[in-house]
Amino acid sequence: MDEELHSLSRRLIELRMEHADLDGMIDQLSQQLPLDELTLRRLKKRRLSLRDLIVRLEQASEPDEPA
């Protein structure tokens, strides 16, 4: 069980790092001219899916509240 939580924590860290990297890439790409809208949309979609995955994993890692 402890190893599973450690693995989950590590996965969350990796996903947050990838999300932050995408933020930087999106910022850079949005300042370039001509604007590559297709790539920008793809990066934003990937960033959103990562955010959703991070939220799901965070919720799964939180202990259930006592009744």
C-alpha positions as CSV (number, residue, x, y, z in Angstrom):
1,M,0.0,0.0,0.0
2,D,2.8,2.4,0.9
3,E,4.6,1.7,-2.3
4,E,1.5,2.3,-4.3
5,L,1.1,5.8,-2.7
6,H,4.7,6.6,-3.3
7,S,4.3,5.6,-7.0
8,L,1.1,7.7,-7.2
9,S,2.9,10.7,-5.7
10,R,5.7,10.3,-8.1
11,R,3.3,10.0,-11.1
12,L,1.6,13.2,-9.9
13,I,4.9,15.0,-9.8
14,E,5.8,13.9,-13.3
15,L,2.4,15.0,-14.6
16,R,2.6,18.4,-12.9
17,M,6.1,18.9,-14.5
18,E,4.8,17.9,-17.9
19,H,1.8,20.3,-17.4
20,A,4.2,23.1,-16.5
21,D,6.4,22.4,-19.5
22,L,3.3,22.6,-21.8
23,D,2.5,26.0,-20.2
24,G,5.9,27.2,-21.2
25,M,5.6,25.8,-24.7
26,I,2.2,27.4,-25.2
27,D,3.4,30.8,-24.0
28,Q,6.4,30.6,-26.4
29,L,4.3,29.5,-29.3
30,S,1.6,32.1,-28.8
31,Q,4.3,34.8,-29.1
32,Q,5.7,33.6,-32.4
33,L,4.6,35.0,-35.7
34,P,3.1,33.5,-37.8
35,L,1.0,31.8,-35.2
36,D,0.7,28.1,-35.6
37,E,-2.9,27.7,-34.4
38,L,-3.1,24.0,-35.0
39,T,-0.1,23.2,-32.8
40,L,-1.3,25.6,-30.2
41,R,-4.7,23.9,-30.0
42,R,-3.1,20.5,-29.8
43,L,-0.8,21.6,-26.9
44,K,-3.7,23.2,-25.1
45,K,-5.8,20.1,-25.5
46,R,-3.0,17.9,-24.1
47,R,-2.5,20.3,-21.2
48,L,-6.2,20.1,-20.4
49,S,-6.2,16.3,-20.5
50,L,-3.2,16.3,-18.2
51,R,-5.0,18.7,-15.8
52,D,-8.0,16.3,-15.7
53,L,-5.8,13.3,-15.1
54,I,-4.0,15.2,-12.3
55,V,-7.3,16.0,-10.6
56,R,-8.5,12.4,-10.9
57,L,-5.3,11.1,-9.4
58,E,-5.4,13.6,-6.6
59,Q,-8.9,12.6,-5.7
60,A,-8.0,8.9,-5.8
61,S,-5.0,9.5,-3.5
62,E,-7.0,11.4,-0.8
63,P,-8.3,9.2,2.0
64,D,-12.1,8.8,2.2
65,E,-13.7,11.1,4.7
66,P,-15.1,9.3,7.8
67,A,-18.9,9.0,7.8
